[in-house]
Amino acid sequence: MPNFIIAYHGGKQPETPEEGARHMAKWKAWVAGLGDAAVNPGTPLGKSRIVSASGVSDDGGPNPMSGFSVVRAENLEGALEMAGECPFLDTGGTLEVAEMKEM
């Protein structure tokens, strides 16, 4: 069964510690619901920089990646279904899903 990366883009930070705790509880419940499909439940990322042929940009681009998860699913549709339930979407962020190919 293939692995899929779910990349987290954007999203707003909680305004209060209580809001942050509520969001974290929802996220932990989502991860628990994934069961064995959660290969890497989540890795938050710091500020990103963009590297291109013309140099390095400090702004992280128009939609910076803020974290990622790795899930195991039968196919892309299954991974998209898992991503569609992720509470990160409640923060105004978006999710990008792609199959991780073997080299």
WOCORBEL-V539349 format. One record per residue. SS is DSSP state (H for helix, E for strand, - for the rest). NEAR is the number of other ideal C-beta (glycine too) atoms within 8 Angstrom. D_CENTER is the distance of its C-alpha to the mean C-alpha in Angstrom with 1 decimal. Layout:
BEGIN
SS_NEAR_D_CENTER ; SS_NEAR_D_CENTER
END
This chain:
BEGIN
-_5_20.0 ; -_8_17.3 ; E_10_13.9 ; E_14_10.9 ; E_10_7.8 ; E_15_4.7 ; E_11_3.8 ; E_13_3.2 ; E_12_7.0 ; -_10_9.7 ; -_10_10.2 ; -_7_13.3 ; -_5_14.3 ; -_8_16.4 ; -_4_20.1 ; -_6_21.6 ; H_6_21.1 ; H_6_21.7 ; H_9_19.0 ; H_10_16.6 ; H_8_18.0 ; H_8_17.8 ; H_12_14.1 ; H_8_13.6 ; H_8_16.0 ; H_10_14.2 ; H_12_10.9 ; H_8_13.2 ; H_8_15.1 ; H_11_12.2 ; H_11_11.6 ; H_7_15.4 ; H_7_15.7 ; H_11_13.9 ; H_6_16.7 ; H_5_17.4 ; H_9_14.6 ; E_11_12.1 ; E_7_12.9 ; E_8_10.5 ; E_6_9.2 ; E_9_6.9 ; E_7_8.0 ; E_6_8.2 ; -_8_9.8 ; -_4_13.1 ; -_5_14.7 ; -_9_14.5 ; -_9_17.6 ; E_9_18.3 ; E_5_21.0 ; E_7_23.2 ; -_2_26.8 ; -_3_28.0 ; E_5_26.5 ; E_7_23.7 ; E_9_22.2 ; -_5_21.1 ; -_7_19.2 ; -_10_15.8 ; -_8_16.7 ; -_2_16.5 ; -_7_12.7 ; -_10_11.4 ; E_11_8.0 ; E_10_7.2 ; E_10_5.0 ; E_12_3.7 ; E_14_5.2 ; E_12_8.4 ; E_14_10.5 ; E_10_14.1 ; -_13_15.6 ; -_4_19.0 ; -_7_17.8 ; H_9_15.3 ; H_6_16.4 ; H_9_15.6 ; H_14_12.0 ; H_9_11.8 ; H_9_13.6 ; H_13_11.2 ; H_11_8.3 ; H_7_11.1 ; -_8_11.7 ; -_12_8.6 ; H_10_10.1 ; H_10_7.5 ; H_9_9.5 ; H_7_12.5 ; H_9_11.8 ; -_6_12.5 ; -_12_9.2 ; E_7_8.2 ; E_12_5.8 ; E_7_7.4 ; E_11_8.5 ; E_7_11.2 ; E_8_13.6 ; -_9_14.2 ; -_4_17.9 ; -_3_20.5 ; -_2_22.7
END
